[in-house]
Amino acid sequence: MDTIWSSEALQSAKPKYKAVVTMIRDKIALGGLTVGDKLPPVRELAWQLKITPGTVARAYTVLTDSGVLQAEVGRGTYVADPQSHVDAEVSGLPLNLHELDNVPDNSPGDTGNVNLFSPHLPDGGQARLIQRLLGEIANDPPSGMMHYPSRRSAQAARTAMADWLQGAPIGQLDESDIVLSHGGQNAILLVFQTVLRGRRPTVFVEELAYPGFRRAAELVRADVVSVACDADGIIPEALAAAAERHPEAQLLCTSPEVHSPTCGFTPMERRHALVDVARKADLQIMEDDCYRMGRAEGIGYRRLAPERGWYVSSLSKSITPSLRVGCAIGPRGMSMALHRSAEHGFFGLATPIIDLTAALLSHPDLPQIMEASRRGVENYVKVAVNTLGSFDLRWRKDVPFVWLHLPQGWRASAFCQAAEKQGIQIRAA
């Protein structure tokens, strides 16, 4: 183990504890450290790297809090199992409890645990409808089974998606504006690929932001700069200051209707102020609307700023996450560039999924099914609020997660581990 540590990479690094964090992460990613490997004691590694023990201890704490490492009293520090990694880089962050897992009692996957980790919508009838439609498509596929997907073959699905989005206040829309994607995350990446220019572009995100923004940025080698927020979302003055410090920035990523992870909402006065800043700084604006289940309360950025507003949504929180169907919509005049990003990346959705999307989104039973699923989420939220209401909790009845500020003395990673021992899986901010 001694031979894999080198002090050369730390000579000019500032701050050094972050360089140690990066060094350990890289060694895990490249296989130099594997699950269960014991790391050197703090003082021993500090001596090898020619830095202070406090620097190493701080790096170990950051990695332990984020779930990359696991500290065992009296035994040392080990590489943790990736399945137990917690996405929190800083201790003491508030905690984001996602929706209850609605696995039926007779499902082979039912373990008796409460899964608050990732989206699992209540079944309002969509499972049976999807099964039936899949059978019909298998027997007589409208798009056939021997051709590449194309814009023409996906036209019916885009038309159905445009109808499905009628309640979203995002401005003038027709089917040619819509680019179908493999879920909302893929839609975010498509926008990044279409908008960003240069070798090291910069994007702005909210101070507490959906981690998918950062993951998409990593894939396109973009730098991420967080912007301070308050209860109404991004602070316009903070965005203006960030744009002045980073004139190379090109895109602002935000979730004004349902902020993930805080359940927040950005009122119209704030949205107008942010549009003014974006215009002065020549920033494009991407709105992530994947978590909204009910009626939109505000006007979207694509309508407020039609020359720079991009919109992303998916079926995951309204119908099912299993299909991985989403969409990206650009400003008027940018649809061709967005289509090219998708076609150059993956040609298009698989033709059976295209056919299923068209049939599902145009089915007359779908609105009733979605409402039943939304009521199920509302019931879940009631359970959470009744149970956790004495704590500092943020919630909305038609949002499939709640936001809990940790009580004094808890660290996010320790809280997650304690909950898991009680059979409750949760995700840190």
JOPE-V515589 format. One record per helix or strand of 2 or more residues. SS is the DSSP state (hx for helix, st for strand). FROM is the first residue (numbers start at 1). TO is the last residue. If there is no record, write none. Layout:
ss: {SS;SS}
from: {FROM;FROM}
to: {TO;TO}
This chain:
ss: {hx;hx;hx;hx;hx;st;st;hx;st;st;hx;hx;hx;st;hx;st;hx;st;st;st;hx;st;hx;st;hx;st;st;hx;hx;hx;st;st;hx;st;st}
from: {2;8;16;42;53;69;76;82;95;114;126;155;175;178;183;202;211;223;229;233;236;249;268;284;301;309;326;335;351;366;393;401;412;424;427}
to: {4;10;29;49;65;72;79;84;98;115;139;164;177;181;195;206;219;227;230;234;245;254;281;288;304;314;329;346;361;388;394;404;421;425;428}
